[in-house]
Amino acid sequence: MSNKGTSVRGAGFARKRAALTAGLSITALLLTGCVQSQREENTGTEGEAAVDSTFVFAASADPKSLDPAFASDGESFRVSRQIFEGLVGVKEGTPDPEPLLAESWETAEDGLSTTFKLKEGVKFHDGTDFNADAVCFNFDRWYNWTGLQQAPTVSTYYNDLFHGFADKPENAVYESCEANGDNEVTVNLARPFAGFVPSLSLPAFSMQSPTALEQYKADEIGGSAESPKQSEYATGHPVGTGPFKFDSWDVGQQVELSIFEDYWGEKGQITNTIFRIIDDPQARRQALEAGTIDGYDLVAPADIQSLKDAGYNVVARDPFTILYLGFNHKVEQLANPKVREAIAYAIDKQALVDQTLPEGTKVATQFIPDVVDGYSEDVETYDFDPEKAKELLAEAGYPDGFEIQFNYPTNVSRPYMPTPEQVFTNLQAQLADVGITVTPAPAAWSPDYLDQVQGTEDHGLHLLGWTGDYNDTDNFVGVFFGQEKPEFGFNNPELFAALSEARGMSDRDEQTKAYEEINKQISEFIPAIPLAHPAPSLAFNERVTSYPASPVNDEVFNNIELSK
Amino acid sequence: MLRVIGKRIALLIPTLFGLSVLLFLWVRSLPGGPATALLGEKATPEAIARVNELYGFDRPLLVQYFTYMGKLLRGDFGVSINTGRPVLEEFATRFPATVELTIVALIFAIGVGVPLGYAAARHYGRFVDHSSVVLSLIGITVPVFFLAFILKYLFAIQWSILPPDGRQNPRIDATHFTDFYVLDGILTGEWDAAWDAVLHLILPGLALGTIPLAIIVRITRASVLEVQNADYVRTARAKGLMERTIRGSFILRNAMLPVVTTIGLQLGLLISGAVLTETVFAFNGIGRFLRDAIFGLDYPVLQGFIIFIAILYALINLIVDLSYSVIDPRVRVQ
């Protein structure tokens, strides 16, 4: 035993340490009240009503990129909309385009060139003038991307809508941009694109400061193809003309913005905007209840009533979504049009909406919401009629029904499908009533479910949907039924051709008529069943008296009204 | 001692090499591909094919492995598929958060666990002993996330005495340069910010520390019970040594060896516990980041993370081994 010398000291130290720890914990518990009181201190400097001018909104994830041209996710766009503005904006509360940085525009009869008159006296956050040269700089930047910058994961929206780049101009929609003086600009297209002006309302086509884009090397996105890396600009120096300018981004924690003092428009009550990143939906609700955030998006349907009862402001967006029951036409039964019709009659959409979807949800008769061009009142609606469904099944050769796989995602909440498990259970019961037995095939959303449903033939019935990006019919039906896809597995050249033709039409009225016709054709062919247009909801602290909810998420925080 | 450390580190190299091969194969054999995770619902088959080509997922495994290892040896852990930022940078910003959380959890687990276990053994068969046994049983059986939910619901939502999420109140304007928020606050003299960061650590720290606490109580109790009945303790008593000396230098010191081993092992477990705790408390550490990487099939992050954890484990083990010789000189590190 050689430890005598140090042992007493050791024991004494252990005791002291224990006492110290205990003391610290007690002090900590006693003083915890402090944290709550700090929140209200940060009040606005503008004389008028004394409101806390810091607005904290919970985001479900970090933005992928602060350069909206290289982003395609909702959280990036939510931040972008505060910092940037496009030539074209969105009319409040609708998905329709309206002037923003362009005061007006005129499209030539052939649809190939559009001249924009620009707002005067607008400045970017770094002091650069917004003018015709800046507009052309942005258009030319997109068109001249090469290599990695052209990857669909990197420049998703430019790829989707403008197709080709300068090095391969065969498919390109864009051709050139001319500045006619300081405040007028003409954009020339290589082919007609009726959705051109509305598409410019997407944050991806926001105007960015040419000075900052160059200074912070916005186009340098990583050294090699295997590791695309965001540019210096996209991680810390975004510069637009919007009401808020970028302050800081503490990755995984929060993004901070502050008011741009030289903003050309109304500045509103909020001087600081913080996007706090909370990825767990339940944690977002609890953060609202605990008062650490002022609001969050995509409230779970089950929480809506209880939040309202507790005094929170719940705001429903006008639905700009579609939830559908998909068919895999490679499955024998589903290839039979009579079976598809029978299933259409077997589903009680109203009951499904009432039981599983949030307030404000509308029953769907077609694959586009009613505010989108081409919505038609004359489509076949297949009103709930189980008897007729059974008759049709018998005619199709299945008098006793049949068994079929039903794929649905689990543990996921999408704006168009907040609770897939409930929707599945409800439909399962409805189908059972007419003799169709489904085998449940649940899978995790990503990558399993999407991969299985969109990439393989291994699925039967399935649930999926969509949220529109801007007011464009092709952005709904064209995406679903524009070409042969493993998701649906049918080849209907007539429909594919009609959609492709409609997309290219330069005359809006003619295009609208074409889409009405297409919608009728789809309702007769029944490639899938449109179920509902679910309304996503946001929840706010009671101090938020007005929030400009937009069907296409185009919400700029200078329009928020606060009461305290 | 230095030679011992050198030898242990040298041994780490083949271990890590073997691990990297296994890891690489395991990650590539996960179901589904990362392309859909990246592209989402809007992906066309052509886009998926293009992404696979772009990231090299379509190349032979061997080629992918050597490319990966080549970069790794140069300290390049790649770029996260989910966030588009370098994996090392992502670790570096989040690791301090998890370290802070782990320290709080350990202080709680050791600070409460050792005295409680010791008291239980000393008052063997009495109330303190029984309640410590029951408490540690509860601590071990209650799942971390459940406990986290309960703590958060009661202290943050119901009674509003502690913050429910994050590392810092968003409305506090704090300067961060080391990413250890408490330390940052102290170094810059922003006491509000430091205190706020401490408050944010309490609930997740308690949740994370509970299982180690329960285990430490049990091990300490068992170990002290064994030592206090040992022959040399009886001899010491017979010789008339002061009870205080016996308890301090004989019992506690000798009983600590298994406890230190346990604490070392718990450190590793704390990281996996952090995945759940950090998720519940929206706490921005590597635990939450790892969870995102798993769901998003973020290969570079998963690979980098596991190698990183392996190195960490090896280092912790080394420290534990070295501390044996400090506690008990009879144990020689070889």
Contacts between the chains, C-beta under 8 A, distances in Angstrom:
chain1	res1	chain2	res2	distance
A	1	B	232	6.8
A	1	B	250	7.9
A	2	B	329	6.2
A	3	B	249	6.2
A	3	B	253	6.1
A	3	B	328	7.8
A	3	B	329	7.3
A	4	B	249	6.3
A	6	B	249	8.0
A	7	B	245	7.4
A	7	B	248	5.7
A	7	B	249	2.5
A	7	B	250	7.4
A	7	B	253	5.5
A	8	B	244	7.9
A	8	B	245	6.4
A	8	B	248	5.7
A	8	B	249	6.0
A	10	B	248	6.9
A	10	B	249	7.1
A	10	B	252	7.7
A	10	B	253	6.1
A	11	B	244	7.8
A	11	B	247	7.1
A	11	B	248	2.8
A	11	B	249	6.5
A	11	B	252	5.7
A	11	B	253	7.5
A	12	B	248	7.4
A	14	B	114	7.5
A	14	B	252	6.8
A	17	B	111	7.5
A	18	B	111	6.1
A	18	B	114	7.4
A	18	B	115	5.1
A	21	B	107	5.8
A	21	B	111	3.5
A	21	B	112	7.9
A	22	B	111	6.9
A	25	B	108	7.6
A	25	B	111	7.6
A	28	B	198	6.8
A	28	B	199	7.5
A	28	B	202	6.1
A	31	B	195	7.7
A	32	B	161	4.6
A	32	B	162	5.4
A	32	B	199	6.0
A	32	B	202	7.6
A	33	B	161	6.6
A	34	B	195	6.8
A	34	B	199	7.5
A	35	B	162	7.2
A	35	B	163	5.5
A	35	B	169	6.4
A	35	B	196	6.1
A	35	B	199	5.1
A	36	B	160	5.9
A	36	B	161	8.0
A	38	B	169	6.2
A	38	B	171	6.7
A	38	B	172	6.4
A	38	B	192	7.0
A	38	B	196	7.2
A	39	B	169	7.0
A	39	B	171	5.4
A	41	B	171	7.8
A	42	B	171	5.2
A	54	B	170	7.9
A	54	B	171	5.5
A	56	B	170	5.0
A	56	B	171	7.0
A	62	B	83	6.5
A	64	B	83	7.1
A	64	B	84	6.4
A	65	B	84	6.7
A	72	B	40	7.8
A	72	B	42	7.7
A	73	B	40	7.9
A	148	B	54	7.3
A	151	B	50	6.6
A	151	B	51	7.0
A	151	B	54	5.5
A	152	B	39	6.9
A	152	B	43	7.9
A	152	B	47	4.1
A	152	B	50	6.0
A	152	B	51	7.0
A	153	B	38	5.3
A	153	B	39	6.0
A	153	B	47	7.6
A	153	B	51	5.4
A	153	B	54	7.4
A	156	B	39	7.9
A	156	B	42	7.3
A	160	B	42	7.4
A	222	B	79	6.6
A	222	B	84	7.7
A	225	B	54	5.1
A	225	B	55	7.4
A	225	B	56	7.4
A	226	B	54	7.5
A	226	B	55	5.5
A	226	B	56	4.9
A	226	B	67	7.4
A	226	B	78	7.6
A	227	B	78	5.5
A	227	B	79	3.8
A	227	B	300	7.6
A	228	B	54	7.7
A	228	B	79	6.8
A	228	B	84	6.4
A	229	B	79	5.0
A	229	B	84	6.0
A	229	B	85	7.0
A	229	B	86	6.8
A	230	B	84	4.4
A	230	B	85	6.5
A	235	B	85	7.1
A	250	B	176	7.0
A	251	B	83	7.3
A	251	B	85	7.1
A	251	B	90	7.3
A	251	B	93	5.8
A	251	B	284	8.0
A	252	B	93	7.2
A	252	B	94	6.3
A	252	B	284	3.8
A	252	B	288	7.2
A	252	B	289	6.9
A	253	B	166	6.8
A	253	B	167	6.5
A	253	B	168	7.5
A	253	B	284	4.9
A	254	B	166	8.0
A	254	B	170	5.6
A	274	B	170	4.6
A	274	B	171	7.5
A	276	B	166	6.7
A	276	B	170	5.1
A	277	B	282	7.4
A	277	B	284	7.4
A	278	B	165	6.0
A	278	B	166	7.5
A	278	B	282	4.3
A	279	B	279	7.7
A	279	B	282	6.9
A	279	B	288	7.5
A	279	B	292	7.4
A	280	B	279	6.0
A	280	B	280	7.1
A	280	B	282	6.4
A	283	B	164	7.5
A	283	B	165	5.6
A	283	B	279	8.0
A	283	B	280	6.8
A	283	B	281	7.5
A	283	B	282	4.9
A	286	B	152	6.6
A	286	B	153	7.7
A	286	B	156	7.0
A	286	B	157	5.5
A	286	B	164	5.2
A	286	B	165	7.2
A	287	B	164	5.8
A	287	B	165	5.3
A	287	B	282	7.3
A	289	B	157	5.3
A	289	B	164	7.9
A	290	B	156	5.2
A	290	B	157	5.7
A	290	B	160	6.4
A	290	B	163	7.1
A	290	B	164	4.1
A	290	B	165	7.7
A	291	B	160	7.5
A	292	B	163	6.5
A	292	B	164	6.3
A	292	B	165	6.5
A	292	B	166	7.1
A	292	B	169	6.8
A	292	B	170	6.9
A	293	B	170	7.7
A	444	B	295	7.8
A	446	B	32	7.9
A	446	B	36	6.5
A	446	B	37	4.8
A	446	B	40	7.7
A	446	B	295	7.2
A	446	B	296	7.2
A	447	B	31	7.9
A	447	B	32	3.5
A	447	B	33	6.1
A	447	B	34	6.8
A	447	B	35	7.9
A	447	B	36	4.5
A	447	B	37	4.5
A	447	B	297	5.9
A	448	B	31	6.3
A	448	B	32	5.1
A	450	B	36	4.7
A	450	B	37	8.0
A	450	B	40	7.5
A	450	B	41	6.5
A	450	B	43	7.8
A	451	B	32	4.7
A	451	B	33	6.7
A	451	B	36	4.9
A	454	B	36	7.0
A	454	B	41	7.6
A	454	B	43	6.8
A	455	B	36	6.8
A	455	B	45	7.0
A	455	B	48	7.0
A	464	B	41	7.2
A	466	B	41	7.2
A	479	B	42	7.0
A	485	B	44	7.9
A	485	B	45	7.6
A	486	B	45	7.2
